[in-house]
Amino acid sequence: MSLIVQYRTAKVDNLDIFYREAGNPSLPTIILLHGHASSSHTFRDLIPLIADQFHVVAPDYPGFGNSSRPTPDEYKYTFVNVADTIDKFTEIIGLKKFAVYLFDYGAPVGLLIASKHPERITGIFSQSGNAYDEGLSPAFEGIRKFWADPSPDNREPLKHIFSPEGLTGAYTLGVEPASRVAPDGANLDIYYMSREGALEIQLDNLLKDYETNVNSYPQWQAYFRQYKPKLVVIWGKSDPFFIPPGAEAFKRDLPDADVSIIEGGHFLNDSNPQAIATGIKKLL
C-alpha cells in the first residue's frame, strides 16, 4: 500500500464502518479518531503527510460520515458503545498494536479503548483531545445545564453547535487569516447534519452522554500514571471548545509529555496539517 488513500468498509455487528487507509501495513499503525458532527474526511490533508512513516487508518463512527446510520432505537449512541464498535473494528481489520490520535469526540473513544487494552497502545497524540476539567472552555456551561436538566429551554441554545453557522465557526474561530480554512470540511459536516435524525443522534444522544466522559477523567488519568504511554500534545491557542490548560494538565500525570500550544483554533488538522504531521512523527 502506498501514500494513495484507499476507501474501504468493514462489517462490525451488522454495521458498515467506512474507513480511509494509507501507508504500508508493515509500518507502525496510527488510528485517527475524528470529532463531533464530522468524519474521517477531516483528515484528508493530514493522511498523505504521515503515510510515508505510518500505516494510517481513519474510521467514521456509526452515525457519522459514510458509516451506517442506525436509529437510536437500533443502536445505542453512547461513547462506551461507539468505542466498543471501533474496538471491534480494529480487531476485524487486523490491527494488533497502534497509536491513537485523539481529537474532540475521538478522545473519549480512544481513551476508552486504550484503558481497556493498554498493551495494544504504542502512543497517544492529542489534538484538542481532552481528559481534564481544566480543558473545558466556558462553552461547556450551557452543555452542563443540559446534562443536569435536558429540558427544551436548555436544549434549544445547543442546537447552534450543529447549525451551519456553528459548524463553520468550529473551523474558522481562532484561525488567522481565515483564508487558511477551506470551506469543504464545514460544508460536508453541514450536509451530514442535514440528514434525517442527525440532530437527535448528535445532540440528544452523544452530546447528552458526554457527561460520562467528564466523569471518567479520573480513570483515564490513572491510566496515564500506571501505563505511561508516550504522549504528544498539540492544541490551538484559540480553540473555542477545549482550552490550553487542558493540554498542560497532561504533564501532571505524564511529566515527559511533549506539549505544544500553537496559533490556531479547533481544527488544526485542517488549518495547519503540516504542524500536526510533524507532531505525530514524534511518536516514532
Secondary structure, DSSP 8 states (H G I E B T S, - for coil): --SS-EEEEEEETTEEEEEEEES-TTS-EEEEE--TT--GGGGTTTHHHHTTTSEEEEE--TTSTTS----TTTS---HHHHHHHHHHHHHHTT--SEEEEE-TTHHHHHHHHHHH-GGGEEEEEESS---SGGGB-TTHHHHHHHHH---HHHHGGGGGGGSHHHHHHHHHTT-SSGGGS-SHHHHHHHHHHHSTTHHIIIIIIIIHHHHHHHHHHHHHHHHHHHH---EEEEEETT-SSB-HHHHHHHHHH-TT-EEEEES--S-HHHH-HHHHHHHHGGG-
